[in-house]
Amino acid sequence: MSPKARVVSIVAVVCVLAAGTTVGATLLQTRGDSTGTTARKGAPPLDLQVSGPLAQAVSLYSAGKRSEAGAIFARYHSLPAEIGSAFARWPHGSLDAVKKLVASNPRSGLAELHLGLAYYWSGRDADAVASWRNAAKLEPDSPSAVTALDFLHPNVAPGLPPIVVDAASVDPRARTLLLRGILMWDRERPLSAKRDLDAAAALAPHDPAVAVADAMATFSPAHPLRPFPKLGPLTAAFPKAAVVRLHLGVLLLWTRQVAKGKTQLRLAISTDPGSVYASQAKALLRALAGSGSQ
C-alpha cells in the first residue's frame, strides 16, 4: 500500500469514528453476559479475502444481491466459497452449514470467524464471543484474527492502524525488512510484520521511521495502548521527526482520542512542514473537519 493509499484508509476510519457504530459496539453491551434471544435483521457480513469471481460474489452479497452471489459461490468448493454459499441463503440452514464447516476445518480461523457472525445474527451473543475468541487463537497471524478481535474489542477503530514511512533514507540493510514488515501489516499479518520490523529495528536502531514502525507493530485490538510507551519517548529522542507525531496522532485517533490526535497531527505539520508526514497530517485534519469529529 502506498503512502497515499494508507492515508485514504485512515480517512475512511475517521468516518467510522464519526459514525461511532460497529457490530462490536452493540456486542459491547452483551459480551459474554447473555445467550441472546433475538435474531438480527438482514444477513451477516462476509469477511473473505478472495479474488476473481469470488470477489465479485462478495460484492454482490454486500450489495444485497444474495441470490446472484450464491449462484457464483455454488460453482466453487473452497472454504471461502462454501462459507459464502451458506451465508447467501441466510437464514435457511445457514448456521448449521457453518457449524459443519467448522467441524470439517477445525484449524480454520476463517470458519470460526464466520460461525461467530452466524451466531451473532441468530441472537446467540455468548456463542458468538466464544467463536471469535477461537478465531483469534487458531490463526493469530491472519486477517480473520484481526477481524475477530475487532468484534471483541469495539472500543477502538477497526483493523490495524496504518504505518506510513518514507523509506528512502533508511539504511539499505534495514529497508527491505522495513518494507516487507509494512506489507505484512497492510495484509493484516501482524505477527509476521512484527518479526520483520523487529529485525529492521535491530539493524537501524537510530532511525526514527524504523523505530516508529516497530512501535506501531505492537498494536493489537486487544491491547491498543501498547505502542504509546514506545512512541512517547521517541518524541524526545527525535524531536524534529514528524513521523513520530503523525503516528502518535493516528494511534490516538484509532483509540478514539480525537482531540489529542488532532494536537499531534498539528505538531507533525509544524515540525516538518514540507514532509510527506505533514501532508498526510493535513489530509487527516481536513477529513476530521469534514466529518464533524470533535
The 8 nearest C-alpha neighbors of each residue, nearest first, counted from 0:
[[1, 4, 5, 2, 185, 182, 3, 181],
 [0, 2, 4, 3, 5, 163, 6, 164],
 [3, 1, 5, 4, 163, 6, 0, 164],
 [4, 2, 1, 6, 5, 7, 279, 0],
 [5, 3, 7, 1, 2, 6, 0, 8],
 [6, 4, 2, 8, 7, 3, 161, 1],
 [5, 7, 9, 8, 3, 4, 10, 279],
 [8, 6, 10, 4, 5, 9, 11, 3],
 [7, 9, 11, 5, 6, 10, 4, 12],
 [8, 10, 6, 12, 11, 7, 5, 13],
 [9, 11, 13, 7, 12, 8, 283, 6],
 [12, 10, 8, 14, 9, 13, 7, 15],
 [11, 13, 15, 9, 14, 10, 16, 8],
 [14, 12, 10, 16, 11, 15, 17, 9],
 [13, 15, 17, 12, 11, 16, 18, 290],
 [16, 14, 12, 18, 17, 13, 19, 11],
 [17, 15, 13, 19, 14, 18, 12, 156],
 [16, 18, 14, 15, 19, 292, 290, 13],
 [17, 19, 15, 16, 20, 14, 13, 290],
 [18, 20, 16, 17, 15, 21, 24, 14],
 [21, 19, 18, 24, 15, 22, 16, 23],
 [22, 20, 24, 23, 19, 25, 153, 150],
 [23, 21, 24, 25, 26, 150, 20, 153],
 [22, 24, 150, 26, 153, 21, 25, 27],
 [25, 23, 21, 27, 153, 26, 22, 20],
 [26, 24, 23, 27, 22, 28, 21, 29],
 [25, 27, 23, 29, 28, 24, 30, 22],
 [28, 26, 24, 25, 30, 29, 23, 153],
 [27, 29, 26, 25, 30, 24, 32, 23],
 [30, 28, 26, 32, 27, 33, 31, 124],
 [31, 29, 27, 26, 32, 28, 125, 128],
 [30, 32, 125, 33, 29, 128, 124, 34],
 [31, 33, 29, 30, 125, 34, 124, 28],
 [34, 32, 35, 125, 31, 29, 124, 30],
 [33, 35, 125, 123, 124, 36, 126, 32],
 [36, 34, 123, 122, 33, 124, 37, 125],
 [35, 37, 122, 123, 38, 34, 121, 33],
 [38, 36, 122, 35, 39, 121, 123, 120],
 [37, 39, 122, 121, 120, 40, 36, 119],
 [40, 38, 120, 121, 122, 37, 41, 119],
 [39, 41, 38, 42, 120, 43, 121, 37],
 [42, 40, 39, 43, 120, 89, 90, 63],
 [41, 43, 89, 44, 40, 120, 86, 90],
 [42, 44, 120, 116, 117, 45, 41, 86],
 [45, 43, 46, 42, 61, 116, 60, 86],
 [44, 46, 47, 43, 57, 83, 113, 61],
 [45, 47, 44, 48, 113, 143, 146, 109],
 [46, 48, 49, 45, 79, 57, 109, 54],
 [49, 47, 46, 50, 54, 142, 79, 143],
 [50, 48, 54, 47, 53, 51, 79, 57],
 [49, 51, 54, 53, 52, 48, 55, 47],
 [50, 52, 54, 53, 55, 49, 56, 57],
 [53, 51, 55, 54, 56, 50, 71, 72],
 [52, 54, 56, 55, 51, 50, 49, 57],
 [53, 55, 50, 57, 56, 49, 51, 52],
 [56, 54, 52, 58, 53, 57, 59, 51],
 [57, 55, 68, 53, 59, 54, 58, 71],
 [56, 58, 60, 54, 59, 55, 61, 53],
 [59, 57, 61, 55, 56, 60, 62, 54],
 [60, 58, 56, 62, 64, 68, 57, 61],
 [59, 61, 65, 57, 64, 63, 62, 58],
 [62, 60, 58, 63, 59, 57, 44, 64],
 [63, 61, 59, 60, 64, 58, 65, 57],
 [62, 64, 60, 61, 65, 59, 66, 58],
 [65, 63, 59, 60, 67, 62, 66, 68],
 [64, 66, 60, 68, 87, 67, 63, 69],
 [65, 67, 69, 68, 64, 70, 87, 88],
 [66, 68, 70, 69, 65, 64, 71, 59],
 [69, 67, 56, 65, 71, 59, 66, 60],
 [68, 70, 72, 66, 87, 84, 71, 67],
 [71, 69, 67, 73, 68, 72, 66, 74],
 [72, 70, 68, 69, 73, 74, 56, 67],
 [71, 73, 80, 69, 84, 74, 70, 75],
 [74, 72, 70, 71, 75, 69, 84, 80],
 [75, 73, 72, 71, 70, 76, 80, 69],
 [76, 74, 73, 72, 80, 77, 81, 71],
 [75, 77, 80, 81, 78, 74, 73, 72],
 [76, 78, 80, 79, 75, 81, 82, 72],
 [77, 79, 81, 80, 82, 76, 100, 110],
 [80, 78, 82, 81, 77, 83, 47, 49],
 [81, 79, 72, 83, 77, 78, 82, 75],
 [80, 82, 84, 78, 83, 79, 76, 85],
 [83, 81, 79, 85, 80, 84, 78, 86],
 [82, 84, 80, 86, 81, 85, 87, 72],
 [85, 83, 81, 87, 69, 72, 82, 86],
 [86, 84, 93, 82, 83, 87, 88, 96],
 [85, 87, 89, 83, 88, 84, 93, 82],
 [88, 86, 65, 84, 69, 89, 85, 83],
 [89, 87, 86, 91, 85, 90, 93, 84],
 [90, 88, 86, 91, 93, 87, 42, 85],
 [89, 91, 93, 92, 88, 94, 42, 86],
 [92, 90, 89, 93, 88, 94, 85, 86],
 [93, 91, 95, 94, 90, 96, 89, 85],
 [92, 94, 85, 96, 90, 89, 91, 95],
 [93, 95, 97, 96, 117, 92, 98, 118],
 [94, 96, 98, 97, 93, 92, 99, 100],
 [97, 95, 93, 99, 94, 98, 85, 92],
 [96, 98, 100, 94, 99, 95, 114, 93],
 [99, 97, 95, 101, 96, 100, 94, 102],
 [100, 98, 102, 96, 97, 101, 103, 95],
 [99, 101, 97, 103, 102, 98, 104, 96],
 [102, 100, 104, 98, 99, 110, 103, 105],
 [103, 101, 99, 100, 105, 104, 98, 97],
 [102, 104, 100, 101, 105, 99, 98, 106],
 [105, 103, 101, 107, 102, 106, 100, 110],
 [104, 106, 101, 102, 107, 103, 110, 100],
 [107, 105, 104, 137, 108, 138, 101, 110],
 [108, 106, 109, 110, 104, 105, 111, 137],
 [107, 109, 134, 111, 138, 137, 110, 143],
 [108, 110, 112, 107, 143, 111, 113, 134],
 [109, 111, 113, 107, 101, 112, 108, 114],
 [112, 110, 114, 134, 108, 130, 113, 109],
 [113, 111, 109, 115, 134, 131, 110, 114],
 [114, 112, 116, 115, 110, 111, 117, 109],
 [113, 115, 111, 117, 116, 112, 97, 118],
 [116, 114, 127, 130, 118, 113, 112, 117],
 [115, 117, 113, 119, 114, 118, 43, 120],
 [118, 116, 114, 120, 115, 119, 94, 113],
 [119, 117, 121, 123, 127, 115, 116, 120],
 [118, 120, 116, 124, 122, 127, 121, 123],
 [121, 119, 39, 117, 122, 38, 118, 43],
 [120, 122, 38, 118, 119, 123, 117, 39],
 [123, 121, 38, 37, 35, 119, 36, 120],
 [124, 122, 35, 118, 34, 119, 126, 121],
 [123, 125, 127, 119, 35, 126, 34, 122],
 [124, 126, 31, 34, 128, 127, 123, 33],
 [127, 125, 129, 128, 124, 123, 118, 130],
 [128, 126, 115, 124, 118, 130, 119, 125],
 [127, 129, 125, 131, 126, 130, 132, 124],
 [130, 128, 126, 132, 127, 131, 133, 125],
 [131, 129, 115, 133, 127, 132, 111, 128],
 [132, 130, 134, 147, 128, 133, 112, 129],
 [131, 133, 129, 135, 130, 134, 128, 136],
 [132, 134, 130, 136, 131, 135, 137, 129],
 [135, 133, 108, 131, 111, 137, 112, 132],
 [134, 136, 144, 132, 139, 133, 137, 147],
 [137, 135, 133, 134, 139, 138, 132, 144],
 [136, 138, 134, 108, 135, 133, 106, 139],
 [137, 139, 108, 140, 136, 141, 135, 144],
 [138, 140, 144, 135, 136, 141, 137, 190],
 [141, 139, 188, 190, 138, 189, 191, 144],
 [140, 142, 188, 143, 144, 139, 138, 187],
 [143, 141, 187, 145, 144, 146, 188, 186],
 [144, 142, 146, 141, 109, 145, 108, 147],
 [143, 145, 135, 147, 139, 142, 141, 146],
 [144, 146, 142, 148, 143, 147, 149, 158],
 [147, 145, 149, 143, 148, 144, 142, 150],
 [146, 148, 131, 144, 150, 149, 145, 135],
 [147, 149, 151, 145, 150, 146, 220, 152],
 [150, 148, 146, 152, 147, 151, 157, 153],
 [149, 151, 23, 147, 148, 152, 153, 146],
 [150, 152, 148, 149, 153, 23, 147, 128],
 [151, 153, 149, 154, 150, 148, 220, 221],
 [154, 152, 23, 155, 24, 149, 150, 151],
 [153, 155, 152, 156, 254, 24, 255, 23],
 [156, 154, 254, 153, 253, 255, 157, 220],
 [155, 157, 253, 254, 158, 12, 16, 154],
 [158, 156, 149, 155, 159, 153, 146, 12],
 [157, 159, 145, 160, 156, 149, 146, 220],
 [158, 160, 161, 157, 187, 219, 218, 184],
 [161, 159, 162, 158, 253, 250, 249, 9],
 [162, 160, 5, 159, 163, 9, 185, 8],
 [161, 163, 212, 160, 164, 181, 215, 246],
 [164, 162, 2, 161, 5, 165, 276, 212],
 [165, 163, 166, 208, 162, 242, 2, 212],
 [164, 166, 167, 163, 168, 208, 275, 169],
 [165, 167, 169, 168, 164, 174, 208, 178],
 [168, 166, 169, 165, 174, 170, 171, 164],
 [167, 169, 166, 170, 165, 171, 174, 206],
 [170, 168, 166, 167, 174, 171, 173, 206],
 [169, 171, 172, 173, 174, 168, 203, 202],
 [172, 170, 174, 173, 169, 175, 168, 167],
 [173, 171, 170, 174, 175, 202, 176, 199],
 [172, 174, 199, 171, 176, 170, 202, 175],
 [173, 175, 171, 177, 176, 169, 172, 170],
 [176, 174, 178, 177, 173, 179, 172, 171],
 [175, 177, 179, 195, 199, 173, 174, 178],
 [178, 176, 174, 180, 175, 179, 196, 199],
 [179, 177, 181, 175, 180, 176, 174, 182],
 [178, 180, 182, 176, 181, 177, 175, 183],
 [179, 181, 192, 195, 183, 177, 196, 182],
 [180, 182, 184, 178, 183, 179, 185, 177],
 [183, 181, 179, 185, 184, 180, 178, 186],
 [182, 184, 192, 186, 180, 188, 181, 185],
 [185, 183, 181, 187, 192, 186, 182, 189],
 [184, 186, 182, 187, 183, 181, 0, 161],
 [185, 187, 183, 184, 188, 182, 142, 141],
 [188, 186, 142, 184, 185, 189, 141, 183],
 [187, 189, 140, 141, 183, 184, 186, 191],
 [188, 190, 192, 184, 191, 187, 140, 193],
 [191, 189, 193, 140, 192, 188, 194, 139],
 [192, 190, 194, 193, 189, 188, 183, 195],
 [193, 191, 180, 183, 189, 184, 190, 195],
 [192, 194, 196, 190, 195, 191, 216, 197],
 [195, 193, 197, 191, 192, 196, 198, 190],
 [196, 194, 180, 198, 176, 192, 193, 197],
 [195, 197, 199, 193, 213, 198, 180, 194],
 [198, 196, 200, 194, 199, 195, 193, 213],
 [197, 199, 195, 201, 196, 200, 194, 202],
 [200, 198, 173, 196, 202, 176, 201, 197],
 [201, 199, 203, 204, 197, 202, 198, 209],
 [200, 202, 198, 199, 204, 203, 197, 173],
 [201, 203, 199, 200, 173, 204, 198, 172],
 [204, 202, 200, 205, 206, 201, 199, 173],
 [205, 203, 200, 201, 206, 202, 210, 209],
 [206, 204, 203, 207, 210, 209, 200, 202],
 [205, 207, 209, 208, 203, 204, 210, 169],
 [208, 206, 210, 209, 211, 205, 237, 240],
 [209, 207, 211, 210, 206, 164, 212, 242],
 [208, 210, 212, 206, 211, 207, 200, 213],
 [211, 209, 207, 213, 208, 212, 200, 206],
 [210, 212, 214, 208, 213, 209, 207, 215],
 [213, 211, 215, 209, 214, 210, 162, 208],
 [212, 214, 196, 210, 216, 211, 215, 197],
 [213, 215, 211, 226, 216, 212, 217, 229],
 [214, 216, 212, 217, 226, 213, 218, 211],
 [217, 215, 213, 218, 214, 193, 212, 189],
 [216, 218, 215, 226, 214, 225, 219, 213],
 [219, 217, 223, 216, 215, 225, 226, 222],
 [218, 220, 222, 221, 223, 217, 159, 225],
 [219, 221, 223, 222, 148, 149, 152, 155],
 [220, 222, 219, 223, 152, 148, 151, 149],
 [223, 221, 219, 220, 224, 225, 218, 217],
 [222, 224, 219, 218, 220, 225, 221, 254],
 [225, 223, 222, 226, 227, 218, 254, 228],
 [224, 226, 227, 223, 218, 222, 217, 228],
 [227, 225, 214, 229, 215, 217, 224, 228],
 [226, 228, 230, 229, 225, 231, 224, 247],
 [229, 227, 231, 230, 226, 225, 232, 224],
 [230, 228, 227, 226, 231, 214, 232, 233],
 [229, 231, 227, 233, 232, 228, 226, 214],
 [230, 232, 233, 228, 229, 227, 234, 235],
 [233, 231, 234, 235, 230, 229, 236, 228],
 [232, 234, 236, 230, 235, 231, 237, 243],
 [235, 233, 238, 237, 232, 236, 231, 243],
 [236, 234, 238, 233, 232, 237, 231, 239],
 [235, 237, 233, 234, 238, 232, 207, 239],
 [238, 236, 234, 240, 235, 239, 233, 207],
 [239, 237, 234, 235, 240, 236, 233, 270],
 [240, 238, 237, 270, 241, 271, 234, 243],
 [241, 239, 242, 237, 238, 243, 207, 270],
 [240, 242, 267, 244, 243, 270, 271, 276],
 [243, 241, 245, 240, 244, 276, 246, 208],
 [242, 244, 241, 246, 245, 240, 247, 211],
 [243, 245, 267, 247, 241, 263, 246, 242],
 [246, 244, 248, 242, 267, 264, 247, 243],
 [247, 245, 249, 248, 243, 244, 250, 242],
 [246, 248, 244, 250, 245, 249, 251, 243],
 [247, 249, 260, 263, 245, 251, 246, 264],
 [248, 250, 246, 252, 251, 247, 253, 245],
 [251, 249, 253, 247, 252, 248, 246, 254],
 [250, 252, 260, 256, 248, 254, 253, 249],
 [253, 251, 255, 257, 249, 250, 260, 254],
 [254, 252, 250, 156, 251, 255, 155, 249],
 [253, 255, 155, 251, 252, 256, 250, 156],
 [256, 254, 252, 253, 257, 251, 155, 16],
 [257, 255, 251, 252, 254, 259, 258, 260],
 [256, 258, 260, 252, 255, 259, 261, 251],
 [259, 257, 261, 260, 256, 293, 262, 252],
 [260, 258, 262, 261, 257, 256, 263, 251],
 [259, 261, 248, 251, 257, 263, 258, 262],
 [260, 262, 264, 258, 259, 263, 257, 265],
 [261, 263, 259, 265, 260, 264, 266, 258],
 [264, 262, 248, 266, 260, 244, 265, 261],
 [263, 265, 267, 261, 280, 248, 266, 262],
 [264, 266, 268, 262, 267, 263, 261, 269],
 [265, 267, 263, 269, 268, 264, 270, 244],
 [268, 266, 241, 244, 264, 270, 265, 245],
 [269, 267, 277, 272, 265, 266, 270, 271],
 [268, 270, 266, 272, 271, 267, 265, 277],
 [269, 271, 267, 268, 241, 239, 266, 272],
 [270, 272, 269, 274, 273, 268, 241, 277],
 [273, 271, 268, 277, 269, 274, 270, 267],
 [274, 272, 271, 277, 275, 278, 268, 276],
 [275, 273, 276, 277, 271, 272, 278, 241],
 [274, 276, 278, 277, 279, 273, 165, 2],
 [275, 277, 274, 279, 278, 242, 241, 280],
 [278, 276, 268, 280, 274, 279, 275, 272],
 [279, 277, 275, 281, 280, 276, 282, 274],
 [278, 280, 282, 276, 281, 277, 283, 6],
 [279, 281, 277, 264, 283, 282, 278, 276],
 [282, 280, 284, 278, 279, 283, 277, 285],
 [283, 281, 279, 285, 280, 284, 286, 278],
 [284, 282, 286, 280, 285, 281, 10, 287],
 [283, 285, 287, 281, 286, 282, 288, 280],
 [286, 284, 288, 282, 283, 287, 289, 281],
 [287, 285, 283, 289, 284, 288, 290, 10],
 [286, 288, 284, 290, 289, 285, 292, 283],
 [289, 287, 285, 291, 286, 290, 284, 292],
 [288, 290, 286, 287, 291, 285, 292, 284],
 [291, 289, 287, 292, 288, 17, 286, 14],
 [290, 292, 288, 289, 287, 293, 17, 286],
 [293, 291, 290, 287, 17, 288, 257, 16],
 [292, 258, 291, 257, 287, 288, 17, 290]]
